[in-house]
Amino acid sequence: MVYVTGDTHSEVIRLGKNRFREQTELTKDDFVIILGDFGLVWEKEESRYEKYWLDWLEDKAFTTLFIDGNHENFDRLCSYEVENWNGGEVQKIRPGVIHLMRGQVYNICDMKIFTFGGAQSTDKSCRKEGVSWWPQELPTREEMAIGYENLDKAEWKVDFVLSHCCASSTQSLFSHGEFKPNELTAYFEEIRGRLDYKRWYFGHYHYDRAVNDREVMLYESIVRIV
C-alpha cells in the first residue's frame, strides 16, 4: 500500500497511531510519502530533536518516503550519498526514511511514480540564506533535463506524479495572486500537457483540496493511492 500526505515541517506526529490508524496493517513493504517540507533535515547538523523523530519514523512498521520542498536544508540534504532504489535515485536518511529525488521515475508497488520536489518560497525576504533559506529550492536546468530524460524512458506515461508545488495554470485556480508563476511551475505546465498520468498530488499550499478530477492538493490528510 502507498499513502501520501502533505508538508510536515518536522511535525510527523500525524503519522502516529492516533491519527493514522491504518498503519497497524502495514509493513516495511508499504509506504507513506510526504510531499515536501519534510523538515527533519533542517539544522546544520542532525539535532537531538531530529534524531528522535527520524528514529521514531524508522521504528514505524511502514517505510517513510519524502520529496523535498522549499523548506529543507539543501546543503545538508546534498551531503547524503545517492544510490539507486526501485528504478530511481534516492538518498537514505535512515534505512526506512528515504528522500525521493527530483526528476526520477520509481516503480513502487507496481506503479510508476514520477517525483519532482522544490518550490519558490514566498517569504524568503524574511529568511537568511544558508540558515533558513537555500537557493536550491528551485531546480537547476540539469535537474529539469533529468526529469525529461526519465519521462522519455517511461514513454511519457506514469501512474502518479508527486511534487511539492504544481503547474502554473493549476496554481492560478486557487492562489489568488499569492503564489506567482516561476520556472518550476512553468516546467510542470509543460509536463502536464504532455504526460499521460492518473493523478497528480502536491503539497506546499497548506490546504486539502481536489483542484480538479486529476490534481489533488494535500496538507494534513493522509490519502491511500495504491
Secondary structure by P-SEA (a helix, b strand, c coil): cbbbbcccccccccccccccccccccccccbbbbcccccccccccccaaaaaaaaaaaaccbbbbbbbccccccccccccbbbbcccbbbbbccccbbbbccccccccccbbbbbbbbbbbcccccccccccccccccccaaaaaaaaaaaaaacccccccccccccaaaaaacccccccccaaaaaaaaaaacccccbbbbccccccccccccbbbbccbbbbcc
